[in-house]
Amino acid sequence: MRVLALDATLTDASAAVLADGAVVEASEDCGGRGQPAILPGLVQRALDQAGLRATDLTAIAVGVGPGGFSGLRMAASLAQGLALGLGVPVHGVAARD
């Protein structure tokens, strides 16, 4: 299983690629209010560094909060769009204490 994980719930934005339960590559940036602009690039960077194409993914996971509305909305939209285009499931993941 190859999963792309996205998170933009706080000021940092991140994308990670997991394969067989282990993090293969992760890319993050402190975007502040610029999360919508940087998250797609982080996704591409993580996939490139992992040596994968988007079509190699079997699922997408996205952080669903708690967090700021703009970052959550952008990450969820990107995850849903990728999942629909690739024909893979998308799973929301909530933060735990």
N, C-alpha and C positions, 0 to 999 in steps of 0.2 A: 504494500500500500504506500502510495506517495501522496502526501498531503501538503497543501499550501496553507499556512496559518497567517492570518492578518490581525493586526491590532492597532487601533488608533483611539483608544478610550481616554488616554491622558495626553500630555503634551508631546510625548514621544510617539513615533509611528514605527511599526516593525512588520517585517515579513520573514517567515521562516519556512524552510522546506524540511519535512520529516519523511524519512523512508524507513520502513520496517520498525517503527516505534522510536527511532533515534533522530535527533536534529542533525541534518546533513549540512545545512547552511542557514545563516541568519543575517539579516540586514536591518539596521535600525538608524534612525536619525531623530534629532530633537527638532521637530518642525514647528512647534508652537502652534500658531494659527495657520501655518502653511501645510498642515497634514494632507488636505485634498490634493495639493500639488505634488507632494513627494511620495505618497504611497504607491502609485503605479510604478514609479522608477525603482522603488525598493523591491517590489515584486519581481520586476525584470532582473534586477541585480542578483537577488537570491536564487532565482531559477538559473541564470547564467553561471553563477559560481558553483551551483550544484551540478552543472552539466546536464540540465533537463530543459525540455520545452514544456510549455503549458499543456500541450496534448498528452504529456506523460503523466499528468496528475490523475489521481483516482478520487480525490475529495478535496474540499476546501473548508477550512474552519475560520471563524471570525469571532473576535471578542465583542460581546454584546453589552458589556457594562459591569458595574456602573461606570459612568464617564461622561465626558462632554458630548453634547448632542451633535455638533458638526462632525467631529471625528468618528463617532459611532455610525452616523448616517452614511458618511463617505465610505468607510470600510465595509459596511454591510452592502452598500450598493455595488461596490467593486466586486466583492465576493459573489453576490448574486448574479451579476452580469457574467463574470468568468464561469461560474458553475453552469449557467444556462447555455452559454456558448460552447462549453466543453462537454456538456451532457453528464456532469458529475454532481453528486450531492453536496450541499452546503450545510454546515452545522454551526449553530451559534454556541459560543462557550462563555459562560458567565464567570466573573471573578469570584474567588472564594476568600474567606478570612484566613 
